[in-house]
Amino acid sequence: MNSLKLLRSCLFLALVPLFSAAGTPRAKAQTSLNHPNLVIFVADDLGWNDVGYHGSEIRTPNIDQLTQQGIELDRFYVYPFCSPTRTALLTGRSPYSLGVTRPIGGSAVLPLDEHLLPQTLKAAGYQTLMTGKWHLGNAKEAALPHKRGFDSFYGHTGGSIDYYTHKRGGGMRRRPGRAQLGNTSLPDWQRNGRTLNEEGYSTQLIGKEAVRLLKERNKNQPTFLYVTFNAPHTPLQAPQEFIDRYSTLEDQNRRVYAAMVDAMDEEIGKILKVIDEEKMRENTIVLFMSDNGGAARGGASNEPLTNGKGSVYEGGIRVPAVICYPGVLPTGQKSDQLITAHDLFPTLAKGLRVKPRNSKPFYGEDLWEGLVSGKIAPHRDVIIGSGSIAIFHKQWKMIQTESVDGGPPYRELYLITADAQEEVDLASVYPDLTEELGSIIARFPKGSGVANEGGNRGRRE
């Protein structure tokens, strides 16, 4: 009998390392999920020259580290304004065709019959979580994130807020306990439609909520976490400790702006740390991007690209972006693949092994296999419009701006793969190609317009 007990004890001790190698129940849940997790970070008005890996004086070590862990998307294109980019990202469709060419405000909303990425993921069994800025309509409850596929929403719904008081307006009108619309004396800060009166710097509150959501998530379900910072959008506000880090910058706007980007990067680092602690990293696709180019008057820099926010020149629509998926996507690479915000829905769906549930056709393309292989995939012509219109055709980019006096449109043609700074206009050298691209724009369907906020700059500043 003693020999039998000894044998059992030895067998138990021999099996202990095997149980340990299998990991905790949390780790088991991650490896047994049917689909990878997805985390998307969106910065607001972040310029091309506002990340460390582009040589900026602004410190962004956590964003920079993502470029070492994944693919730097060097030709990633969005729209000149916030709402159109977010529309393209979440629908995979053309905001220009939907009439979303400017920031959504007032009574306008992203059409409620449009199918969104979180709806597809929720149908596939994902928990869909959002913290940050929405800006796709708040005039009715049906337009809010928690009614459009997200299980939970925390943040603000309009274009910008005070970082500390969270005031601007947004949400529901004349409903007790609800966020109010169009009154700047009231906070645009809510959880699932209910106004919150909280103290704190919004960038840090958004990050804190993301950390909470990850720690409290259902570990038996895949997770989609959509983190949309309002930083570094104006107003220029940051904690003094971050401003002090940039005391050598002479320009006050640039100094505060740099502090805002630094604070955002720190929150991204905290979120990535939790992803590691929760043993999610190996089974998580992480995407970082800006929603449009930076606004120079708001302290941003898009150098060496031309112009910025509100423009369809490179400085307005070509933005920092990176995607990571350990063990699947290459690491430490820079891709020259043309990829747009429209492409994200179909591309990420393939990477997540999820069937899109949209009934209307995507405008974007599935580029996943090219990202995995590192090979450049041919991309069909792409039109990005917001007042002025840019069309990408193979190695070319043509910009068309309508005449204010009813005359013929003004057109510029660039060999964009070799002239990212758009210095040499070749429209007069290749008039037939310029006219052909203009004809494509003329045939492209344009929506009647659902947005009523903001302005637009077409010509070079």
N, C-alpha and C positions, 0 to 999 in steps of 0.2 A: 504493500500500500504506500509506504514512504517513497519507494522508487517511482510509483505512478504519479504521486504528487509532484515529485521532482521533475519528471518528464513534462507534465502539464505546465509547470512554472517556466521551464526552459522554452517551451513552445510559445508561451505568452510573451516572454521577453524578446524572442526572435521576431515576433510579429509587430512589436511596438514601433520599430523604425518604418515599417510599411504603412502603418496608420498615420504616422507623422508625415511621411512623404506625400500622402494623399492630401494633407493640408487640413485646415479647419473647415467646418461646414460652410463658412463664407466662401472659401476658395473653391470648394467642391461646386457650390452653386454657380460660380462664374464659369467654370470649365464645362458644366453640363447644360449651359444655356443654349437654346436653339439658334440664337442669333447674336452677333456681336453688339456691344453697347455703342452708342454714338454720343459724342460731346461736341457741340459747336460753340465756339467763342466768336462773337461779333463785336468789333470795336466800332465806335461812332465817329466818323470824320478823321480817321487816322491817316496821315500823309505817308507817301512813299519813303520819305527820308526821316521817318519818325520811329524807326525800329533799329536796334543796335546792329542787326545783321546786314543792314543797308549802309552802315557806316555813320549812323546818327550819333550825336553826342548824348542822346537820351538813352538811359540804361534800360534794356528790356531783356534781362538774362533768361527769363522763363520762356518768352516767345522765341528768343534766339535758340534755346536748347531744343525746341520743337523742330527747328530746321535741321538739327543734327540727328534727330530721331526719325525724321520722315523726309518728305519731299517739299522743297521750296517751290511753290507755284509762281514762276517768274512772269508768266503772262496770264494772270488771272484778272478778269474784267467784270466790273459791276456797272451800276448806273450812277449818274452824277448826284443823285439824291437818295435819301434813306428809304423811303417807302417803295419806290420801284425796285430797288435791290432786294429788299425783304420779300416783295411779291415774287420776284424771279426765283429766289432761293426756296421759298416754301411751296410754290406751285409748279415750278419747272416750266412755266409758260412765259410768254412775252408781255411784260408790263405795257409796252408800247401798244400792243394790240388790245390790251384790256383798258387802255385809257389812263393807266397809272403812270404819269410822266413827271409828277411833282409830289412833294410831301402831302400825305393825306391828312386833311383836317376838316373842321366844321362838321357838316352832316354826312360827309363822304365816308365810305368804308370799302375795303376790298370786297368785290362782289361775293355774296354769301354762297353762290352756287359753285365757287371755285374750290377744288379739292386740295387740301394741304398735306404736306409731308407728315405732320404728327398724326393725321387721320389714318394714313396708310400704316404707320408704325403701330398705332394703337390697335388697329385691326389685326396686326401680326403678333400681338401679345406684349407689346412694349408698354412700360409706364412712361408717360410723356410729361416732362417737367420743364417749366420755363421760369427764369428769373431775369428781370431787366426791362428793356425797352421794347414796346410792341410797335406802335406807329403804323398800324394798318386799319385804323378806324375804331372809334369808341362811342359813336352816336347812338348805338343801340346795344343791348346786352348780348344779342346774338353775334355781334362782331368781335367780342372780347376773346382773348386766347383760350380761356377755359371752356368756351363754347365752340371752339374751332379745332378741337383735337387734343388740346393739352389737359392733362389731369389736374394740373395746378399751375397757377400763375401768380407771381409776386413781382411788383415793379410799377412802371408807369406806362401809360398808353399813348401819350402825345409825343411831340417832337423833341422837346427839351424841358428840363426842370431846373430849379435851384437845387444844387447838390446837397444843401443842408436842410432847407425848409420843405423841399420837394413840391413846391407850389408851381403851378402853371395852369391847371385845368385838365380835364380828360375824364372819361368814364361815363357815368350815367347822370342824367339831368333830373332834378327835382324828385329824387327818390331818397327818403330818409335812410341814412346809413350807407348810401352809395356814393361813389366818387362823382363829382359834378363836372359838367361840361362848360367850357367857355368862361370860367370865372377864375382869374389868375390869383385871387386871394385864397383859393382853396387848394389843398394838396392834390397832386396827381400821383398818388401812391396808394396801392391797393393790393389786396390778396383776393383773387377770384371775385372781383367786382365790389368788394367791401373796402371802403376807405380806411386807410391806416394813418394814424398820427404818430410817427416815429421820429426819434432823433437819430442823427448819424449821417455820415458822408455816403452818398448813394452808391458810389463804386464799391465801398467796403460792405455796405448792406447787401448788395447784389451778390458779392462773393461769399459772404457769410451764409446767405440763403442757399447758394449752390452747394456749399459744404454740408449744410444740414440735410439737404435733399439726398445727397449721395449717401450719407451715413444712415439715413432713415429709410432708404429705398427698400422695396421688396426684392430681396436678393435672389429670389427664384424666378424673377422676370428680367428680361433685358431692359436697359434703360436708355432713353433718349433725353439728354439734358441740353437745353438751349439757353446759353448764357449770353445775353445781349447788353453789354455795358452802354451807358449813355456817355461814357468818357471816350475820347477827350472833347466831345461837343461843348460849345459854349453854353452857359457862362463859364468864364475861366475861374475856377475855384478848386483849391486843393488844400489838404492839411499842411500846416506850416513846416512840419518836419520834412515833407517831400520837397517843398519849395526851397528849403535851405540847402538841399543837395545840389541845386543848380544856381548857386549864388554867383558863379562866374559868368553866367549868361547875362549880357547887358540888357537885352530886350525883355521888358517886364512880361509881355504877353507870352513870349517864347519860354520864359522861365516857369511861369505857372502852368503853361501847356505841358511842358516837359514833366513837371511834377504830377500832372494828371495821368499822363501815360505811364509813368513809373508806378504810381499807385495801382493802376489797372493791372500792370504786369505782375505786381506783387500778389494781387488777388488770384490771378491765373495760376501763379506758383502754388498758392495754398490749395487750390482746387486740384491741380495735378498731383500734389502730395497726397491728398486724400484718395485719389484714384489709385495711387501706388499702395497706400496703406490698406485699402479695401481689396487689394489684389485684382484690380480690374484692368490694369494697363495692357496686359497681353491680349485681352479680348475686347479692346475698345478702339474705335476709330475716333481720332481727335482732329478737328478742323479749326483753324484760326483764320480770320479774314477781317477786313474793314468793309464797311458798307458803301463807302465812296472815298474819293480823295480828300485831303485835308483842306481846310479853309485858311488861307494865308493870313487873313485879318483876324483869325482866331488863334494865331500862334503856330500853325502847322507849316510844314515844309514838304513839298513834293519834288524837290530837286533830285535829279536833273530833268525831270519830266516837266512838260509845259502845262501851265494853268493848274486848276484844282477843282474843288467842289463846285458843282453847277455847270461844269464844262464837259464836253465829250472828247477833249484832248486827253492825252495819256494821264496827265496829272489829276484829272477828274474821275477817271474810270479804271485805271490800272492800279491795283492796290496790293499791299503786302498780304500774302496768304501762304499757308502751309498745311499739309495733311500728313497724319501719322497713323500707321497700323502695324505694330511690331510683328515681325515674322511673315508679313504678307506684302507690304509695300517696301520699296527700297529705302535705305537710310542715308542721310547726309547727301542727298542729291538735289540738284536744281533742274527743274523741268521747263523747257521752252514750249510745252504744249499749250496751245490756245484753249483756255477753259473759262467759261463764264458762269455767272450766278445761276443762269437757267439750267446749266448742266448738272448742278449739284443733286437735285432730287433723283433723276434717273441714275446718275453715277453712284450715289451713296446707296440707293436701293439695291443695286447689283452687289456692292461690297457687303451689305448687310444680309444678303440672301433673302430679300423681301420682294414680293411682287407688288408693284405700284397699283393702287386702287383707283387711279384717276380714270374718268370716262372721256375727258377731253384730251386731245393730243398734246404731248409735251412739245415745247419749242426747243428745249435743251436736248443734248445727246448723252448717251451712256459712254463715258470714257474710262471706265474702271479697268478694263483689260490693259489699256495703254499705260495707265498709272502703275499697274502691277509689273508689267514687262519693262517699263522705262522707255518704250518706243513712242515716237510722236505719231499720233493718229490724225489722218486728214479730218478737217472740221468743215462742215458746210458753211455757207455764208451766214454771218450773224449781223443783225441790225440792233443797235442800242440807241434809243431815241429819247430825247427830253428837250423839246424845242429844236435845237440842232440835232442832227442825226449822224451817227457813225456807222459805217458798214465795213465789216472785215471780210475780205475775199482773198483766200490763199495768203500770199505774203503782203497783200495790200490793205491799206485802210483809207477810206474816203470819207470826208466830213462834208456834210451838206447843211447850209444855213439858208433859210428862206429870206428873200429880200423884204425889207420893211416897206418898200414903195411899190410892191406888186411886180417887180421885174423878175428875171430869171434867178434861180437860187445861186448862191456863192458856193463853189466847190473847191476842195483841196484834196490832193491825192498824195499819199506817202507810202514808200516802201518800208512798212513799219517794222519788219523783221531786221532791217539794217539801220533804221532811222527812228529809234524810240523817242528821240527828242523832237521829232517832227520839224526838222529844220529845212528840209528841201521839198518844196511843193512841186510835184510832177504832173499836175493836172494839165498844164499846157503841153507837156511832152507826150502824154498819153491821152489825148482828147477822146478817142473812141472808147477806151476803157472807162474813163471818167463818166462819159455819157451812159454807158451800159450800166454802171453801178447806180447812177441816178435813176435809171428806168426801173431797176430792181426795187429801189426805195419807193418809187411812185406806185408800184403794184402791191407793196406790202400793206396788209390791212391795219388800220389805225383805229383804236377805240375812241369813243365819244368823249371820254374823260370822266374820272370819278374823283379826282383830287382837286383841291382848291386852295393850296397853301404854297408859299415860296415863290421864287423867281427862277430865272435861267440865264446862263451866259453861254452864248454860242461861239462867238469869234474870239480869237486869241487875244489875251490881255497884254 
